[in-house]
């Protein structure tokens, strides 16, 4: 944005329609609080299907700060609305958002860019609920959700697959991603898409306090332990940084992204799991924690996002 921040009216989108609604509300509130006093006016919008009418009617912001997570808000749909309204907005554009949230399609793009991604593939959820479609241990997850929503670990020696995936109340689509479980460290790298090129901040090693790194481990206070910078061999640490930058570029991302990896220290094997185009901004989120580690405070980070906003993206 070329205009002074003090003259801008910023609408912060939060909540939304996805399974990640509560996380988005937390992110949005914190981002809006951080923008108060930095910009001329902040409007807090719990985004619904009338979003185009709300933004094009009485609100009419100069910039939209997109703090939505998951389907609709993070998959290119809301980005398309903002492009139609010609309102500058934060984070990635329509194509990059849609690609990154679709795990199957993003894996194809990332693999074509020379990045190592998990094997496995898409399977009908009812088949996955009936039998082991690949050899355990493996991960089952929705093809187009984030924040570890609907993710299950089927352990080695399990008698059968995860029956919940075939239940009538499953709401995450009939095709699910099934991938071999990769032992080792859960890693995350935040990338800022600066004008000079993407810049990876640091690497965090994440250890859940109990069980698997699922939704609760990500967002419940004390659900996981973050070690940053991660205690990794220097070559693996550097590889995670560079691969996160390459993934950001390969998908055509803008603004802030977070790339998740698994690192098998025995095999010295780094595998890229996925790229999140709208990382959480909650009190337990990795992106603001990594930014603070390299000297970028929370208010400065959200200010940078607003300054980076544009349309088209």
C-alpha positions in Angstrom: 0.0 0.0 0.0 1.3 3.4 -0.9 -1.0 5.4 1.4 0.1 6.2 5.0 -1.2 3.6 7.5 -2.9 6.3 9.6 -5.2 7.1 6.7 -6.3 3.5 6.1 -9.6 1.8 7.0 -8.7 -1.9 7.5 -11.4 -4.6 7.7 -10.3 -7.7 9.5 -12.1 -10.9 8.4 -12.5 -13.5 11.0 -14.7 -16.5 12.0 -16.1 -17.7 8.7 -17.8 -20.9 7.7 -15.1 -23.6 8.2 -14.3 -26.1 10.9 -11.5 -23.7 11.9 -14.0 -20.9 12.9 -12.9 -20.7 16.5 -9.2 -20.5 15.6 -10.0 -17.8 13.1 -11.9 -15.7 15.6 -8.9 -15.9 18.0 -6.5 -14.9 15.2 -8.8 -12.1 14.0 -9.3 -10.6 17.4 -5.5 -10.5 18.0 -4.8 -9.0 14.6 -7.5 -6.4 15.0 -6.2 -5.4 18.4 -2.7 -5.1 17.1 -3.8 -2.8 14.3 -5.7 -0.4 16.6 -3.7 2.8 16.8 -1.6 1.8 13.8 -4.2 2.5 11.2 -7.0 5.0 10.9 -9.9 2.7 11.4 -10.4 -1.1 12.1 -13.6 -2.9 11.3 -14.0 -6.4 12.7 -16.1 -8.6 10.4 -17.4 -12.1 11.3 -17.4 -13.2 7.6 -20.5 -14.9 6.2 -22.0 -15.5 2.8 -23.1 -11.9 2.6 -19.5 -10.8 2.6 -19.6 -9.1 -0.8 -22.6 -7.0 0.3 -21.0 -6.1 3.6 -17.7 -5.0 2.1 -19.3 -3.3 -0.9 -22.0 -1.6 1.2 -21.5 0.4 4.4 -18.0 -0.9 5.3 -16.1 -0.1 2.1 -12.6 -0.6 3.6 -9.3 0.4 2.0 -7.7 -2.9 2.8 -8.9 -6.3 3.9 -6.9 -8.3 6.4 -7.9 -11.9 5.9 -7.7 -13.8 9.2 -9.9 -16.6 8.0 -8.7 -20.2 8.1 -9.8 -23.3 6.2 -12.3 -23.8 3.5 -14.0 -20.8 1.9 -11.7 -18.3 3.6 -8.4 -19.9 2.6 -9.2 -21.9 -0.5 -9.5 -19.0 -3.0 -13.3 -18.4 -2.6 -13.0 -15.2 -0.4 -10.0 -14.2 -2.4 -12.2 -14.2 -5.5 -14.7 -12.0 -3.8 -12.0 -9.5 -2.9 -10.6 -9.6 -6.5 -14.1 -8.9 -7.8 -14.6 -6.0 -5.4 -11.0 -4.7 -6.3 -10.1 -4.4 -2.6 -6.4 -4.9 -1.7 -6.0 -7.8 0.7 -3.4 -9.8 2.6 -1.9 -13.2 2.1 -2.1 -15.3 -1.1 -4.3 -14.8 -4.1 -6.9 -17.0 -5.7 -4.8 -19.6 -7.4 -2.1 -20.0 -4.7 -4.8 -20.3 -2.0 -6.8 -22.9 -3.9 -3.6 -24.9 -4.7 -2.2 -24.9 -1.3 -5.3 -26.0 0.5 -5.9 -28.9 -1.9 -3.3 -31.3 -0.6 -3.4 -33.6 -3.6 -2.9 -30.9 -6.1 -0.3 -29.0 -4.1 1.8 -32.2 -3.7 1.9 -32.6 -7.4 3.1 -29.0 -7.9 5.7 -29.3 -5.1 7.0 -32.6 -6.4 7.3 -31.1 -9.9 9.4 -28.3 -8.3 11.8 -31.0 -7.0 10.6 -31.0 -3.4 10.2 -34.3 -1.5 6.6 -34.9 -0.4 4.9 -37.9 1.2 3.6 -40.8 -0.9 0.1 -42.1 -0.7 -2.9 -40.5 -2.4 -6.6 -39.9 -2.4 -9.1 -42.6 -1.5 -12.8 -42.9 -1.0 -13.5 -42.4 2.7 -15.8 -45.4 2.9 -13.1 -47.7 1.5 -10.6 -46.2 4.0 -13.0 -46.9 6.8 -13.3 -50.6 5.7 -9.7 -51.6 5.2 -6.1 -50.6 5.2 -5.6 -49.0 1.8 -1.8 -48.8 2.5 0.3 -50.5 5.1 0.2 -49.1 8.6 1.4 -46.8 10.1 -0.3 -44.1 8.1 -2.1 -40.7 8.3 -5.6 -40.1 7.2 -6.6 -36.4 6.7 -9.2 -34.4 4.7 -7.9 -33.3 1.3 -8.8 -29.6 1.9 -8.7 -28.7 5.5 -6.1 -27.2 7.7 -5.1 -27.0 11.4 -5.0 -30.9 11.6 -8.9 -30.9 11.5 -10.1 -34.5 10.9 -6.6 -36.0 11.0 -6.1 -39.5 12.3 -3.0 -41.7 12.9 -3.4 -45.4 12.2 -0.6 -47.1 14.1 1.5 -50.1 13.1 -0.3 -53.3 14.2 -3.7 -51.6 14.3 -6.6 -54.1 13.9 -8.4 -51.9 11.4 -8.6 -48.4 9.9 -10.3 -45.4 11.4 -14.1 -46.0 11.4 -14.9 -42.4 12.0 -13.8 -41.5 8.5 -16.8 -43.5 7.2 -19.4 -42.1 9.7 -22.5 -40.3 8.4 -21.5 -37.2 10.3 -18.1 -36.9 8.5 -18.2 -33.4 6.8 -14.8 -33.2 5.1 -15.6 -34.6 1.7 -15.8 -38.2 0.3 -12.1 -38.3 -0.8 -9.5 -38.3 1.9 -5.7 -38.2 1.7 -3.9 -41.2 3.1 -0.1 -40.9 3.5 2.6 -43.1 5.1 3.4 -42.0 8.6 6.9 -40.4 8.7 8.7 -40.9 12.0 10.8 -38.1 13.5 10.5 -34.4 14.2 7.5 -32.2 13.4 9.0 -29.0 11.9 7.6 -25.6 10.8 9.1 -22.7 8.9 7.5 -19.3 8.4 8.2 -17.4 5.2 7.6 -13.7 4.5 7.1 -13.0 0.8 9.2 -9.8 0.6 9.7 -7.7 -2.5 13.3 -9.0 -2.8 12.0 -12.6 -2.6 10.7 -15.0 0.0 12.5 -15.0 3.4 12.3 -17.9 5.7 12.5 -16.9 9.4 13.6 -19.9 11.4 12.7 -23.5 12.1 10.6 -24.7 15.0 10.7 -28.2 16.3 7.2 -29.2 17.7 6.6 -31.9 20.3 3.0 -32.6 21.4 2.8 -33.0 25.2 0.7 -36.2 24.7 -0.1 -38.3 21.7 -0.2 -37.0 18.1 0.2 -33.4 16.9 -3.6 -32.9 16.3 -5.9 -29.9 16.5 -5.8 -29.9 20.3 -2.1 -30.1 20.4 -1.8 -27.1 18.1 -4.2 -24.8 19.9 -4.8 -25.8 23.5 -2.5 -24.0 26.0 0.3 -26.4 26.8 -0.7 -28.8 24.0 2.7 -28.8 22.5 6.3 -27.7 23.2 8.0 -25.5 20.7 11.8 -25.5 20.4 13.2 -22.6 18.3 15.5 -22.5 16.8 15.1 -26.3 16.3 18.1 -28.4 17.4 18.9 -30.0 14.1 22.0 -30.8 12.1 23.0 -27.5 10.3 22.5 -29.0 6.9 18.9 -30.1 7.8 18.1 -26.8 9.3 19.3 -24.9 6.2 17.4 -27.4 3.9 14.2 -26.7 5.8 14.6 -22.9 5.3 15.4 -23.1 1.6 12.7 -25.7 0.8 10.1 -23.5 2.5 11.1 -20.6 0.4 11.0 -22.8 -2.8 7.5 -24.1 -1.8 6.3 -20.6 -1.3 7.5 -19.7 -4.8 6.3 -22.9 -6.5 2.7 -22.4 -5.4 2.8 -18.7 -6.2 2.2 -17.6 -2.6 2.2 -14.0 -1.3 2.5 -12.5 2.1 3.0 -14.9 5.1 3.1 -18.7 4.7 4.0 -21.6 7.0 5.5 -24.8 5.7 5.3 -28.0 7.7 7.9 -30.8 7.5 8.7 -34.1 9.1 12.4 -34.9 9.6 13.6 -38.4 10.2 16.9 -37.9 12.0 17.9 -41.6 11.6 17.6 -41.5 7.8 18.4 -37.8 7.6 15.2 -37.4 5.5 13.3 -34.2 5.3 9.8 -34.4 3.9 7.5 -31.4 3.1 4.0 -32.1 4.3 2.1 -28.9 3.3 2.1 -25.2 2.9 -0.4 -23.1 4.9 -1.2 -19.8 3.2 -3.0 -18.3 6.2 -1.0 -19.3 9.3 -2.6 -19.0 12.7 -2.1 -15.8 14.6 -3.3 -17.0 18.0 -1.4 -17.0 21.3 -0.1 -20.5 20.6 0.6 -20.0 16.8 4.0 -20.6 15.2 4.2 -17.8 12.8 4.1 -14.9 15.3 6.4 -16.9 17.6 9.0 -17.3 14.9 8.7 -13.6 13.9 9.3 -12.6 17.5 12.3 -14.8 17.6 14.0 -12.9 14.7 13.0 -9.5 16.2 9.6 -8.9 14.5 7.0 -8.1 17.1 3.3 -9.0 16.7 2.2 -5.4 15.9 5.0 -5.0 13.4 4.1 -8.3 11.7 0.5 -7.4 11.2 1.5 -4.0 10.0 3.8 -5.6 7.4 0.9 -7.7 6.2 -1.2 -4.6 5.7 1.6 -2.8 3.9 2.1 -5.9 1.7 -1.6 -6.0 0.7 -2.5 -5.6 -2.9 -5.1 -6.4 -5.6 -4.8 -8.4 -7.8 -2.6 -10.9 -5.9 
